[in-house]
Amino acid sequence: MRAKVAEHSTLFYENGAVVWDDYLHHRQFAISETAELLCRKFTAFTEVDDLLAPLAEEDRAVLRRVLDELVAAGVLIVEGSPEHEAELAMLGAWTSWGASARHFHFASRTLADAEYLAADEHDAALDAKIGETPPPAPFRSLGGDAVALPELPARPSWGDAGVLDVLLARRTTREFGAGGLALEQVGELLAVLAGPSPARPRIGRSGTVFKTSPSGGGRHPVEVYAHVRDVEGLTSGWYHYDGLRHALEPLGPEWSAERIAEAAGDQDWVGEAPLVLAYTAVLERTRWRYDTSRAYRVVQMDVGHLSQTAYLVATAMGLGVGYTAALRDELVERAIGCDAYHEVVLGMTVVGPLRK
């Protein structure tokens, strides 16, 4: 029998024990020190009898029992077995995305027996939680001085564009025209994108808020930061958008076009834009309501919804717009001063005038 360690798993230490995390089947259990040491002999398919042959009969018997237990537990898989065939299919499908992508997907994948609360049960659980752990604020304010932005008109001129026309006109712009943006354009874009919905501005008891983009559970974890290079009436530099005050809070000095491009994966077109919006997610907002790893998928969906809204509003306004997630997260974190453990970088929307 030839066997090797299954590749749909990870090992970690917890409370002095080695834990086997089978993310494919959602199983975790501790393994002994002997089992862990044996696993190191099976990083590739290895003939069990050949490995045990040099040992004394009693030692062979003991280790053979351990190996049989590891096979039964799925820690080791036997060459040519159904488990081996299933692993080959999985590895072939995920290829160059690697172990971390597989782990995230399958660990947050729901199985057939996944339990979900009914809506009234979930509401009752949240009501109880509010009394013990207040929800995080849905908007962030850094305090201090801020630049008030022009208010969103009740009927902005670009709001008359037809939905289908805007959808069909939407394109990713990577070459912008000369000149910058008007402060009114930035104010209207940010108000629609990240402020409370003018139709339903109330913040709920559990911290829910309505915006123009959908968000899982109304949590809206996405924060918006702005790098201003050429906006009339604004000093160039980094800002945080306070959606509740509808204001830009200064964060730091302007970056060069080369530095912005470096943060955006060496994409020169990002550095050339008069306005770059950087998105992060405050994880606690979503985690407060959903304490399952699957909710991290929802956070990624949220920024997709938000970036599409930015696309459509900018298109309706007659502006060029693009989005990228090809970032050097660490550089963006340094610029805006976010803690990567609690607030994660997601992507950038790039806005500027269209070329004539």
Contacts in CASP RR format, 6 or more apart in sequence:
PFRMAT RR
TARGET T0000
AUTHOR 0000-0000-0000
METHOD contacts of the structure
MODEL  1
MRAKVAEHSTLFYENGAVVWDDYLHHRQFAISETAELLCRKFTAFTEVDD
LLAPLAEEDRAVLRRVLDELVAAGVLIVEGSPEHEAELAMLGAWTSWGAS
ARHFHFASRTLADAEYLAADEHDAALDAKIGETPPPAPFRSLGGDAVALP
ELPARPSWGDAGVLDVLLARRTTREFGAGGLALEQVGELLAVLAGPSPAR
PRIGRSGTVFKTSPSGGGRHPVEVYAHVRDVEGLTSGWYHYDGLRHALEP
LGPEWSAERIAEAAGDQDWVGEAPLVLAYTAVLERTRWRYDTSRAYRVVQ
MDVGHLSQTAYLVATAMGLGVGYTAALRDELVERAIGCDAYHEVVLGMTV
VGPLRK
1 47 0 8 1.000
1 48 0 8 1.000
1 49 0 8 1.000
1 78 0 8 1.000
1 79 0 8 1.000
2 45 0 8 1.000
2 46 0 8 1.000
2 47 0 8 1.000
2 48 0 8 1.000
2 78 0 8 1.000
2 79 0 8 1.000
3 42 0 8 1.000
3 45 0 8 1.000
3 46 0 8 1.000
3 48 0 8 1.000
3 67 0 8 1.000
3 71 0 8 1.000
3 76 0 8 1.000
3 77 0 8 1.000
3 78 0 8 1.000
3 79 0 8 1.000
4 42 0 8 1.000
4 43 0 8 1.000
4 44 0 8 1.000
4 45 0 8 1.000
4 46 0 8 1.000
4 76 0 8 1.000
4 77 0 8 1.000
4 79 0 8 1.000
5 39 0 8 1.000
5 42 0 8 1.000
5 43 0 8 1.000
5 75 0 8 1.000
5 76 0 8 1.000
5 77 0 8 1.000
6 22 0 8 1.000
6 74 0 8 1.000
6 75 0 8 1.000
6 76 0 8 1.000
6 77 0 8 1.000
6 83 0 8 1.000
6 87 0 8 1.000
7 87 0 8 1.000
7 90 0 8 1.000
7 91 0 8 1.000
7 99 0 8 1.000
8 22 0 8 1.000
8 23 0 8 1.000
8 24 0 8 1.000
8 25 0 8 1.000
8 87 0 8 1.000
8 90 0 8 1.000
8 102 0 8 1.000
8 106 0 8 1.000
9 20 0 8 1.000
9 21 0 8 1.000
9 22 0 8 1.000
9 23 0 8 1.000
9 24 0 8 1.000
9 75 0 8 1.000
10 21 0 8 1.000
10 23 0 8 1.000
10 99 0 8 1.000
10 103 0 8 1.000
11 18 0 8 1.000
11 19 0 8 1.000
11 20 0 8 1.000
11 21 0 8 1.000
11 36 0 8 1.000
12 18 0 8 1.000
12 19 0 8 1.000
12 21 0 8 1.000
13 19 0 8 1.000
17 30 0 8 1.000
18 30 0 8 1.000
18 31 0 8 1.000
18 32 0 8 1.000
18 33 0 8 1.000
18 36 0 8 1.000
19 28 0 8 1.000
19 29 0 8 1.000
19 30 0 8 1.000
19 31 0 8 1.000
20 27 0 8 1.000
20 28 0 8 1.000
20 29 0 8 1.000
20 30 0 8 1.000
20 31 0 8 1.000
20 73 0 8 1.000
20 75 0 8 1.000
21 27 0 8 1.000
21 28 0 8 1.000
21 107 0 8 1.000
22 28 0 8 1.000
22 74 0 8 1.000
22 75 0 8 1.000
23 102 0 8 1.000
23 103 0 8 1.000
23 106 0 8 1.000
23 107 0 8 1.000
24 90 0 8 1.000
24 106 0 8 1.000
26 107 0 8 1.000
26 111 0 8 1.000
29 73 0 8 1.000
31 39 0 8 1.000
31 70 0 8 1.000
31 75 0 8 1.000
32 66 0 8 1.000
34 63 0 8 1.000
34 66 0 8 1.000
35 66 0 8 1.000
35 69 0 8 1.000
35 70 0 8 1.000
35 75 0 8 1.000
38 63 0 8 1.000
38 66 0 8 1.000
38 67 0 8 1.000
38 70 0 8 1.000
39 70 0 8 1.000
39 75 0 8 1.000
39 76 0 8 1.000
41 51 0 8 1.000
42 76 0 8 1.000
45 79 0 8 1.000
48 64 0 8 1.000
48 67 0 8 1.000
52 60 0 8 1.000
52 63 0 8 1.000
52 64 0 8 1.000
53 60 0 8 1.000
55 63 0 8 1.000
67 76 0 8 1.000
70 76 0 8 1.000
71 77 0 8 1.000
71 78 0 8 1.000
74 83 0 8 1.000
77 83 0 8 1.000
77 84 0 8 1.000
77 87 0 8 1.000
78 84 0 8 1.000
90 102 0 8 1.000
94 101 0 8 1.000
94 102 0 8 1.000
104 296 0 8 1.000
107 293 0 8 1.000
108 292 0 8 1.000
108 293 0 8 1.000
108 294 0 8 1.000
108 296 0 8 1.000
108 297 0 8 1.000
109 294 0 8 1.000
110 294 0 8 1.000
117 125 0 8 1.000
126 206 0 8 1.000
126 289 0 8 1.000
129 288 0 8 1.000
130 205 0 8 1.000
130 206 0 8 1.000
133 288 0 8 1.000
135 206 0 8 1.000
135 207 0 8 1.000
135 285 0 8 1.000
135 288 0 8 1.000
135 289 0 8 1.000
136 207 0 8 1.000
136 282 0 8 1.000
136 284 0 8 1.000
136 285 0 8 1.000
136 288 0 8 1.000
137 207 0 8 1.000
138 203 0 8 1.000
138 207 0 8 1.000
138 208 0 8 1.000
138 209 0 8 1.000
138 219 0 8 1.000
138 220 0 8 1.000
138 285 0 8 1.000
139 195 0 8 1.000
139 196 0 8 1.000
139 209 0 8 1.000
139 242 0 8 1.000
139 243 0 8 1.000
139 244 0 8 1.000
140 223 0 8 1.000
140 240 0 8 1.000
140 242 0 8 1.000
140 282 0 8 1.000
141 242 0 8 1.000
141 244 0 8 1.000
141 245 0 8 1.000
141 249 0 8 1.000
142 240 0 8 1.000
142 242 0 8 1.000
142 249 0 8 1.000
142 251 0 8 1.000
143 249 0 8 1.000
144 249 0 8 1.000
145 249 0 8 1.000
145 250 0 8 1.000
146 242 0 8 1.000
146 245 0 8 1.000
146 247 0 8 1.000
146 248 0 8 1.000
146 249 0 8 1.000
146 250 0 8 1.000
147 234 0 8 1.000
147 239 0 8 1.000
147 247 0 8 1.000
147 248 0 8 1.000
147 249 0 8 1.000
147 250 0 8 1.000
148 245 0 8 1.000
148 246 0 8 1.000
148 247 0 8 1.000
149 183 0 8 1.000
149 186 0 8 1.000
149 187 0 8 1.000
149 190 0 8 1.000
149 191 0 8 1.000
149 246 0 8 1.000
149 247 0 8 1.000
149 248 0 8 1.000
150 183 0 8 1.000
150 184 0 8 1.000
150 187 0 8 1.000
150 188 0 8 1.000
151 191 0 8 1.000
151 246 0 8 1.000
152 187 0 8 1.000
152 188 0 8 1.000
152 191 0 8 1.000
152 192 0 8 1.000
152 198 0 8 1.000
153 188 0 8 1.000
156 188 0 8 1.000
158 188 0 8 1.000
158 313 0 8 1.000
158 316 0 8 1.000
158 317 0 8 1.000
158 318 0 8 1.000
159 316 0 8 1.000
161 316 0 8 1.000
166 312 0 8 1.000
166 315 0 8 1.000
166 316 0 8 1.000
167 312 0 8 1.000
169 315 0 8 1.000
170 311 0 8 1.000
170 312 0 8 1.000
170 315 0 8 1.000
171 315 0 8 1.000
171 320 0 8 1.000
172 321 0 8 1.000
172 322 0 8 1.000
172 323 0 8 1.000
173 320 0 8 1.000
173 321 0 8 1.000
173 322 0 8 1.000
173 350 0 8 1.000
173 352 0 8 1.000
173 354 0 8 1.000
174 269 0 8 1.000
174 322 0 8 1.000
175 269 0 8 1.000
175 355 0 8 1.000
176 269 0 8 1.000
176 272 0 8 1.000
176 273 0 8 1.000
176 274 0 8 1.000
176 320 0 8 1.000
176 352 0 8 1.000
176 353 0 8 1.000
176 354 0 8 1.000
176 355 0 8 1.000
177 352 0 8 1.000
177 353 0 8 1.000
177 354 0 8 1.000
177 355 0 8 1.000
177 356 0 8 1.000
178 353 0 8 1.000
179 230 0 8 1.000
179 274 0 8 1.000
179 353 0 8 1.000
180 230 0 8 1.000
180 231 0 8 1.000
180 232 0 8 1.000
180 274 0 8 1.000
180 352 0 8 1.000
180 353 0 8 1.000
181 230 0 8 1.000
181 231 0 8 1.000
181 232 0 8 1.000
181 274 0 8 1.000
181 275 0 8 1.000
181 319 0 8 1.000
181 351 0 8 1.000
181 352 0 8 1.000
181 353 0 8 1.000
182 231 0 8 1.000
182 232 0 8 1.000
183 231 0 8 1.000
183 232 0 8 1.000
183 233 0 8 1.000
183 234 0 8 1.000
185 317 0 8 1.000
185 319 0 8 1.000
186 226 0 8 1.000
186 228 0 8 1.000
186 231 0 8 1.000
186 234 0 8 1.000
186 275 0 8 1.000
187 246 0 8 1.000
188 313 0 8 1.000
188 317 0 8 1.000
189 310 0 8 1.000
189 313 0 8 1.000
189 314 0 8 1.000
189 317 0 8 1.000
189 351 0 8 1.000
190 224 0 8 1.000
190 226 0 8 1.000
190 241 0 8 1.000
190 243 0 8 1.000
190 246 0 8 1.000
190 248 0 8 1.000
191 246 0 8 1.000
192 212 0 8 1.000
192 309 0 8 1.000
192 313 0 8 1.000
193 212 0 8 1.000
193 213 0 8 1.000
193 224 0 8 1.000
193 277 0 8 1.000
193 306 0 8 1.000
193 309 0 8 1.000
193 310 0 8 1.000
193 313 0 8 1.000
194 211 0 8 1.000
194 222 0 8 1.000
194 224 0 8 1.000
194 241 0 8 1.000
194 243 0 8 1.000
194 306 0 8 1.000
195 211 0 8 1.000
195 243 0 8 1.000
195 244 0 8 1.000
195 246 0 8 1.000
196 202 0 8 1.000
196 203 0 8 1.000
196 209 0 8 1.000
196 210 0 8 1.000
196 211 0 8 1.000
196 243 0 8 1.000
196 244 0 8 1.000
197 210 0 8 1.000
197 211 0 8 1.000
197 212 0 8 1.000
199 210 0 8 1.000
200 210 0 8 1.000
201 210 0 8 1.000
202 210 0 8 1.000
203 209 0 8 1.000
206 289 0 8 1.000
207 219 0 8 1.000
208 217 0 8 1.000
208 218 0 8 1.000
208 219 0 8 1.000
209 218 0 8 1.000
209 220 0 8 1.000
210 218 0 8 1.000
211 220 0 8 1.000
212 309 0 8 1.000
213 302 0 8 1.000
213 305 0 8 1.000
213 306 0 8 1.000
213 308 0 8 1.000
213 309 0 8 1.000
214 302 0 8 1.000
214 305 0 8 1.000
215 221 0 8 1.000
215 222 0 8 1.000
215 302 0 8 1.000
215 305 0 8 1.000
216 286 0 8 1.000
216 298 0 8 1.000
216 301 0 8 1.000
216 302 0 8 1.000
217 289 0 8 1.000
217 290 0 8 1.000
219 285 0 8 1.000
219 286 0 8 1.000
219 288 0 8 1.000
219 289 0 8 1.000
219 302 0 8 1.000
220 285 0 8 1.000
220 302 0 8 1.000
221 281 0 8 1.000
221 282 0 8 1.000
221 283 0 8 1.000
221 285 0 8 1.000
221 286 0 8 1.000
221 299 0 8 1.000
221 302 0 8 1.000
222 279 0 8 1.000
222 280 0 8 1.000
222 281 0 8 1.000
222 302 0 8 1.000
222 303 0 8 1.000
222 306 0 8 1.000
222 346 0 8 1.000
223 240 0 8 1.000
223 241 0 8 1.000
223 279 0 8 1.000
223 280 0 8 1.000
223 281 0 8 1.000
223 282 0 8 1.000
223 343 0 8 1.000
224 240 0 8 1.000
224 241 0 8 1.000
224 243 0 8 1.000
224 277 0 8 1.000
224 278 0 8 1.000
224 279 0 8 1.000
225 238 0 8 1.000
225 239 0 8 1.000
225 240 0 8 1.000
225 241 0 8 1.000
225 251 0 8 1.000
225 277 0 8 1.000
225 278 0 8 1.000
225 279 0 8 1.000
225 280 0 8 1.000
225 335 0 8 1.000
225 336 0 8 1.000
226 238 0 8 1.000
226 239 0 8 1.000
226 240 0 8 1.000
226 241 0 8 1.000
226 248 0 8 1.000
226 275 0 8 1.000
226 276 0 8 1.000
226 277 0 8 1.000
226 278 0 8 1.000
227 237 0 8 1.000
227 238 0 8 1.000
227 239 0 8 1.000
227 254 0 8 1.000
227 255 0 8 1.000
227 260 0 8 1.000
227 275 0 8 1.000
227 276 0 8 1.000
227 278 0 8 1.000
227 335 0 8 1.000
228 234 0 8 1.000
228 235 0 8 1.000
228 236 0 8 1.000
228 237 0 8 1.000
228 238 0 8 1.000
228 239 0 8 1.000
228 248 0 8 1.000
228 254 0 8 1.000
228 274 0 8 1.000
228 275 0 8 1.000
229 236 0 8 1.000
229 237 0 8 1.000
229 254 0 8 1.000
229 257 0 8 1.000
229 260 0 8 1.000
229 271 0 8 1.000
229 273 0 8 1.000
229 274 0 8 1.000
229 275 0 8 1.000
229 276 0 8 1.000
230 236 0 8 1.000
230 274 0 8 1.000
230 275 0 8 1.000
231 274 0 8 1.000
231 275 0 8 1.000
234 248 0 8 1.000
235 250 0 8 1.000
236 253 0 8 1.000
236 254 0 8 1.000
237 250 0 8 1.000
237 251 0 8 1.000
237 252 0 8 1.000
237 253 0 8 1.000
237 254 0 8 1.000
237 255 0 8 1.000
238 250 0 8 1.000
238 251 0 8 1.000
238 252 0 8 1.000
238 253 0 8 1.000
238 254 0 8 1.000
238 255 0 8 1.000
238 335 0 8 1.000
238 336 0 8 1.000
239 248 0 8 1.000
239 249 0 8 1.000
239 250 0 8 1.000
239 251 0 8 1.000
240 248 0 8 1.000
240 249 0 8 1.000
240 251 0 8 1.000
240 336 0 8 1.000
241 247 0 8 1.000
241 248 0 8 1.000
241 249 0 8 1.000
242 248 0 8 1.000
242 249 0 8 1.000
251 335 0 8 1.000
251 336 0 8 1.000
251 337 0 8 1.000
252 335 0 8 1.000
255 263 0 8 1.000
255 335 0 8 1.000
257 268 0 8 1.000
257 271 0 8 1.000
257 272 0 8 1.000
258 271 0 8 1.000
259 331 0 8 1.000
260 270 0 8 1.000
260 271 0 8 1.000
260 276 0 8 1.000
261 267 0 8 1.000
261 268 0 8 1.000
261 269 0 8 1.000
261 270 0 8 1.000
261 271 0 8 1.000
262 328 0 8 1.000
262 331 0 8 1.000
263 327 0 8 1.000
263 328 0 8 1.000
263 331 0 8 1.000
263 332 0 8 1.000
263 335 0 8 1.000
264 270 0 8 1.000
264 271 0 8 1.000
264 276 0 8 1.000
264 324 0 8 1.000
264 326 0 8 1.000
264 327 0 8 1.000
264 328 0 8 1.000
264 348 0 8 1.000
265 324 0 8 1.000
265 326 0 8 1.000
265 327 0 8 1.000
265 328 0 8 1.000
267 324 0 8 1.000
267 326 0 8 1.000
269 350 0 8 1.000
270 276 0 8 1.000
270 324 0 8 1.000
270 348 0 8 1.000
270 350 0 8 1.000
271 350 0 8 1.000
273 350 0 8 1.000
273 351 0 8 1.000
273 352 0 8 1.000
274 351 0 8 1.000
274 352 0 8 1.000
274 353 0 8 1.000
275 350 0 8 1.000
275 351 0 8 1.000
275 352 0 8 1.000
276 348 0 8 1.000
276 349 0 8 1.000
276 350 0 8 1.000
276 351 0 8 1.000
277 310 0 8 1.000
277 348 0 8 1.000
277 349 0 8 1.000
277 350 0 8 1.000
277 351 0 8 1.000
278 332 0 8 1.000
278 335 0 8 1.000
278 336 0 8 1.000
278 345 0 8 1.000
278 347 0 8 1.000
278 348 0 8 1.000
279 303 0 8 1.000
279 306 0 8 1.000
279 307 0 8 1.000
279 345 0 8 1.000
279 346 0 8 1.000
279 347 0 8 1.000
279 348 0 8 1.000
279 349 0 8 1.000
280 336 0 8 1.000
280 338 0 8 1.000
280 343 0 8 1.000
280 344 0 8 1.000
280 345 0 8 1.000
280 346 0 8 1.000
281 299 0 8 1.000
281 302 0 8 1.000
281 303 0 8 1.000
281 343 0 8 1.000
281 344 0 8 1.000
281 346 0 8 1.000
282 342 0 8 1.000
282 343 0 8 1.000
283 296 0 8 1.000
283 299 0 8 1.000
283 342 0 8 1.000
283 343 0 8 1.000
283 344 0 8 1.000
284 342 0 8 1.000
286 295 0 8 1.000
286 298 0 8 1.000
286 299 0 8 1.000
286 302 0 8 1.000
287 295 0 8 1.000
289 295 0 8 1.000
290 298 0 8 1.000
299 344 0 8 1.000
299 346 0 8 1.000
300 346 0 8 1.000
303 346 0 8 1.000
303 347 0 8 1.000
307 323 0 8 1.000
307 347 0 8 1.000
307 349 0 8 1.000
310 321 0 8 1.000
310 323 0 8 1.000
310 349 0 8 1.000
310 351 0 8 1.000
311 321 0 8 1.000
311 322 0 8 1.000
311 323 0 8 1.000
311 349 0 8 1.000
314 320 0 8 1.000
314 321 0 8 1.000
314 349 0 8 1.000
314 351 0 8 1.000
315 321 0 8 1.000
318 354 0 8 1.000
319 351 0 8 1.000
319 352 0 8 1.000
319 353 0 8 1.000
319 354 0 8 1.000
320 351 0 8 1.000
320 352 0 8 1.000
320 353 0 8 1.000
320 354 0 8 1.000
321 349 0 8 1.000
321 350 0 8 1.000
321 351 0 8 1.000
321 352 0 8 1.000
322 349 0 8 1.000
322 350 0 8 1.000
322 351 0 8 1.000
323 347 0 8 1.000
323 348 0 8 1.000
323 349 0 8 1.000
323 350 0 8 1.000
324 347 0 8 1.000
324 348 0 8 1.000
324 350 0 8 1.000
325 346 0 8 1.000
325 347 0 8 1.000
325 348 0 8 1.000
327 345 0 8 1.000
327 347 0 8 1.000
327 348 0 8 1.000
329 340 0 8 1.000
329 344 0 8 1.000
329 345 0 8 1.000
330 340 0 8 1.000
332 345 0 8 1.000
332 348 0 8 1.000
333 339 0 8 1.000
333 340 0 8 1.000
333 345 0 8 1.000
338 345 0 8 1.000
END
